[in-house]
Amino acid sequence: MAITTLSTHPSRTWSLPNLLTYGRVAAVPVVVGCLFWSEIGWMRWVALGIFIAAGITDFLDGYLARALSQQSALGQMLDPIADKLLVAAVLMMLVADHTIASYSLSAAIIILCREILVSGLREFLAMLKVSIPVSRIAKWKTTLQLVALGFLIAGPAGDEVLPGATLIGLSLLWISALLTLYTGWDYLKAGLMQMDA
């Protein structure tokens, strides 16, 4: 994995890409609230709609930041934080309502532990003024996680429309957990290289 020095971009606090990232952070408590009252069937669909919109902003903010030359240090910091908040909050709510249960809890734990590990490594490397670019596999992992969580958010309501939707979500969650292990090891190796440097 290549390691590059983090470049400093001028702050663009209210740029469109950053506004999209703020929106993703703001979506977290709304999705959590909808899942908290998920016994009201249509609340799962509202949660799924907001979650999909948040997932789209994950793609758009980075694309627009590059296209409009509005990349910033703030955006680079907030983007992964917004992703982790959304994924962690949804995982916890799905565990709480038993959509994720039994052996599948292991997949959720793997994903959460990896996010904590990578956050710690990024903080350590930031002190060394070193940035690790996101790999293509890590991007696929994130996409797969979001798709898996989308199926699981729909849950029982989704099973009525597409029989087996929850099973599809759990299967994709396990695949993304395996990719999570792989990419987490990649980040750990890069961090260990810097410790030895």
C-alpha positions in Angstrom: 0.0 0.0 0.0 1.4 3.4 -1.0 1.9 6.0 1.7 1.7 9.7 0.8 2.2 12.9 2.7 -1.1 14.6 3.5 -1.4 17.9 1.5 -3.0 20.8 3.2 -6.0 22.3 1.4 -7.6 25.7 2.1 -10.6 25.4 4.4 -13.9 25.5 2.6 -16.3 25.0 5.5 -19.5 25.6 3.6 -18.6 24.1 0.2 -21.1 21.8 -1.4 -19.1 18.6 -0.8 -18.8 19.5 2.9 -22.5 20.3 3.1 -23.2 16.8 1.7 -21.0 15.3 4.4 -22.7 17.3 7.1 -26.0 16.0 5.8 -24.7 12.4 6.1 -23.8 13.0 9.7 -27.2 14.6 10.4 -28.9 11.5 8.8 -27.5 9.3 11.5 -29.9 10.2 14.4 -32.8 10.2 12.0 -32.1 6.7 10.7 -31.5 5.5 14.3 -34.9 7.1 15.3 -36.7 5.3 12.5 -35.1 2.0 13.4 -36.0 2.5 17.1 -39.7 2.7 16.1 -39.3 0.0 13.4 -42.3 -1.9 14.8 -44.2 0.6 12.7 -43.6 -1.1 9.4 -43.3 2.0 7.2 -40.6 3.4 9.5 -38.1 0.8 8.1 -38.8 2.2 4.6 -38.2 5.8 5.8 -35.0 4.6 7.4 -34.0 2.9 4.2 -34.7 5.9 2.1 -32.7 8.2 4.3 -29.9 5.6 4.4 -29.8 5.4 0.6 -29.7 9.2 0.3 -26.8 9.2 2.8 -25.0 6.5 0.8 -25.4 8.6 -2.4 -23.9 11.6 -0.7 -20.9 9.4 0.2 -20.1 9.0 -3.5 -21.1 12.6 -4.5 -19.1 14.5 -1.9 -15.8 13.0 -3.0 -16.7 13.3 -6.7 -17.8 16.9 -6.4 -14.8 17.9 -4.3 -12.5 16.7 -7.1 -14.6 18.0 -9.9 -15.1 21.5 -8.4 -11.5 21.6 -6.9 -13.1 22.0 -3.5 -11.0 19.4 -1.6 -10.2 20.4 1.9 -8.6 19.1 5.1 -12.0 19.4 6.8 -13.6 17.3 4.2 -10.8 14.7 4.3 -11.3 14.4 8.0 -15.1 14.4 8.2 -15.8 12.0 5.2 -14.6 8.8 6.9 -16.0 9.9 10.2 -19.5 10.3 8.7 -19.2 6.9 7.1 -18.1 5.2 10.4 -20.9 6.9 12.4 -23.6 5.8 9.9 -22.3 2.2 9.7 -21.7 1.8 13.4 -25.1 3.3 14.4 -27.0 1.2 12.0 -25.2 -2.0 13.0 -26.0 -1.3 16.7 -29.7 -0.7 15.9 -29.9 -3.9 13.8 -28.3 -5.9 16.6 -30.7 -4.3 19.1 -33.8 -5.3 17.1 -32.3 -8.8 16.4 -32.1 -8.4 12.6 -28.4 -9.3 13.1 -28.2 -12.1 15.6 -26.5 -15.4 16.4 -23.3 -16.1 14.4 -23.9 -12.9 12.3 -23.0 -10.9 15.4 -19.4 -11.9 14.7 -19.5 -10.1 11.3 -20.8 -6.9 13.0 -18.1 -7.1 15.6 -15.4 -7.6 13.0 -16.6 -4.5 11.1 -16.8 -2.3 14.2 -13.4 -3.4 15.5 -11.8 -2.7 12.2 -13.3 0.8 12.1 -11.8 1.5 15.6 -8.5 0.1 14.6 -8.3 2.1 11.4 -9.4 5.3 13.2 -6.6 4.8 15.8 -4.0 4.1 13.0 -5.1 7.2 11.1 -4.8 9.4 14.2 -1.3 8.0 14.8 -0.2 8.5 11.2 -1.7 12.0 11.2 0.7 12.9 14.0 3.5 11.8 11.7 1.9 13.9 8.9 1.4 10.7 6.8 -1.8 9.8 5.0 -2.8 6.4 3.7 -4.9 6.6 0.5 -8.1 4.6 0.5 -7.5 1.4 -1.7 -9.9 0.2 -4.4 -10.7 -2.9 -2.3 -11.6 -0.6 0.7 -14.0 1.3 -1.5 -15.6 -2.0 -2.6 -15.8 -3.0 1.0 -17.6 0.2 1.9 -20.0 -0.2 -1.0 -20.8 -3.8 -0.1 -21.3 -2.8 3.6 -23.8 -0.1 2.6 -25.7 -2.5 0.3 -25.8 -5.2 3.0 -27.1 -2.7 5.6 -29.7 -1.5 3.1 -31.2 -5.0 2.8 -31.0 -5.4 6.6 -32.6 -2.0 7.3 -35.6 -3.2 5.1 -35.6 -6.4 7.2 -39.0 -8.0 7.8 -40.7 -5.3 5.7 -38.2 -6.1 2.8 -38.9 -9.8 3.2 -42.5 -9.2 2.3 -41.6 -7.5 -0.9 -38.5 -9.7 -1.8 -38.5 -13.0 0.1 -35.1 -13.6 1.5 -34.0 -10.0 1.6 -32.7 -10.3 5.2 -30.8 -13.4 4.2 -29.2 -11.6 1.3 -28.3 -8.7 3.6 -26.7 -11.1 6.1 -24.7 -12.9 3.4 -23.4 -9.6 2.0 -22.6 -8.5 5.6 -20.3 -11.6 6.0 -18.6 -10.9 2.6 -18.0 -7.3 3.6 -16.7 -8.5 7.0 -14.1 -10.7 5.2 -13.1 -7.7 3.1 -12.9 -5.6 6.2 -10.4 -8.1 7.7 -8.3 -7.9 4.6 -8.3 -4.1 4.3 -7.8 -3.7 8.1 -4.6 -5.9 7.9 -3.5 -3.7 5.0 -3.8 -0.5 7.1 -2.2 -2.3 10.1 0.9 -3.2 8.0 1.2 0.4 6.8 1.0 1.6 10.3 3.6 -0.9 11.5 6.0 0.2 8.7 5.8 3.8 10.0 6.5 2.6 13.6 9.7 0.8 12.4 10.7 3.8 10.2 
